[in-house]
C-alpha cells in the first residue's frame, strides 16, 4: 500500500482540491458502513479545512493509503499546538471490503512512527458503535472501561483492532439525540437566586471573552476522566477569538448559553450547526464549574440554549456525548428527551 502523509498546510489549495472529492467520498463510505447514519457524513468544507490549514492552536495531519491508485485507507491525527504537545488524537479506517488484510495495521504503524518522531508519544483514539452492534450478543465477552462504568464487546472489529494494537479502553461515552427544546415543548427552568443565563448566536461577545476562555480552560480539568486525556489547556480571549474565526471560516454557526453569578462565570453550553446541513445540531462543550454545581444549572443551560437555537435556526435534532459515569448529566439529558444513538469508546496508548 502506498501511504501519503499530508500535514495541514503542506499542500497548495489547488493540490488539496484535486483530491478533496475522493477523500470526502471515501469518508462517506466509511461512515455509511458504520451504521451511524447520514447525519454523520463528512462535510466537504470541514475535510478541506483539515487538509489545508491550522488555526494556530489545533492542526491536523492526514495519511492516505492507496492500492492501484484508489484510496483504501485513511488516517487522521488531531494535534494541539499550544499545550499537550506530546498528545495526538488518532483515528484510522479501511475500505469495508478490504478489512482483515493488514492494511489498518500498516497504516497505524506509519502514523505512529511519524508521530513519535514529532514527540507525540501519548495517543488517544475512539470507536463509535451503534447500540444494535453493541447489544447483538450480550452474553459474548465484553471489555470493561477502566473508568469503572460501561463495557464494549471484544469481538466488535473496531474494539478488537484497538486492543490488538495496544490501546487501553479508558472510558465509555453515550452519544444521544433529541429534538430541540422548542420542538419538544420543554418549559424554561427556574434559576436559583443570584444566577442569570445569557444566550447568543455567533462569535463570543467581546465583554464575555474572558469568562468563556476560563470555562474552556476548566473543561480540560473538570469533566469526568479529563486527567486521562491530557493536562490543563491554556485559554485566553485570543484563543476564543481564533476558535470563533475558524468556525466562521468553516460555515459553522454556534449557539451559546452562559450562566453567571454576578459577573463570575458559573457554566456554559454550546450547540453548533452548519448552513449546508441546517436540521442537525451538535452539542459542543458543556460545563458547570464545580463551585456552582447543585443549583440545576446544567439542565437550565441546556434547555435555554436549545430553546434559543430552536427559535432562531432550522435545527430539528441535536446530538450530544457524555461519559457514562457522568450520571447527573445523563439524567439531565434523559429529562430533556435524549435517547441513545451510539456508544463511543475512548482509548489511550503510550508509544515506546
C-alpha positions, 0 to 999 in steps of 0.5 A: 500500500502506498501511504501519503502523509499530508500535514495541514498546510503542506499542500497548495489549495489547488493540490488539496482540491484535486483530491478533496472529492475522493477523500470526502467520498471515501469518508462517506463510505466509511461512515455509511458502513458504520451504521451511524447514519447520514447525519454523520457524513463528512462535510466537504468544507470541514475535510478541506479545512483539515487538509489545508490549514491550522488555526494556530492552536489545533492542526491536523495531519492526514495519511492516505493509503492507496492500492492501484491508485484508489484510496483504501485507507485513511488516517487522521491525527488531531494535534494541539499546538499550544499545550499537550504537545506530546498528545495526538488524537488518532483515528484510522479506517479501511475500505469495508471490503478490504478489512482483515488484510493488514492494511489498518495495521500498516497504516497505524504503524506509519502514523505512529512512527511519524508521530513519535518522531514529532514527540507525540508519544501519548495517543488517544483514539475512539470507536463509535458503535451503534447500540444494535452492534453493541447489544447483538450478543450480550452474553459474548465477552465484553471489555470493561472501561477502566473508568469503572462504568460501561463495557464494549464487546471484544469481538466488535472489529473496531474494539478488537483492532484497538486492543490488538494494537495496544490501546487501553479502553479508558472510558465509555461515552453515550452519544444521544439525540433529541429534538430541540427544546422548542420542538419538544415543548420543554418549559424554561427552568427556574434559576436559583437566586443570584444566577442569570443565563445569557444566550447568543448566536455567533462569535463570543461577545467581546465583554464575555471573552474572558469568562468563556476562555476560563470555562474552556480552560476548566473543561480540560480539568473538570469533566469526568476522566479529563486527567486521562486525556491530557493536562490543563489547556491554556485559554485566553480571549485570543484563543476564543477569538481564533476558535470563533474565526475558524468556525466562521471560516468553516460555515459553522454557526454556534449557539451559546448559553452562559450562566453567571453569578454576578459577573463570575462565570458559573457554566456554559453550553454550546450547540453548533450547526452548519448552513449546508446541513441546517436540521442537525445540531451538535452539542459542543462543550458543556460545563458547570464549574464545580463551585456552582454545581447543585443549583440545576444549572446544567439542565437550565443551560441546556434547555435555554440554549436549545430553546434559543437555537430552536427559535432562531435556526432550522435545527430539528435534532441535536446530538450530544456525548457524555461519559457514562459515569457522568450520571447527573448529566445523563439524567439531565439529558434523559429529562430533556428527551435524549435517547441513545444513538451510539456508544463511543469508546475512548482509548489511550496508548503510550508509544515506546 
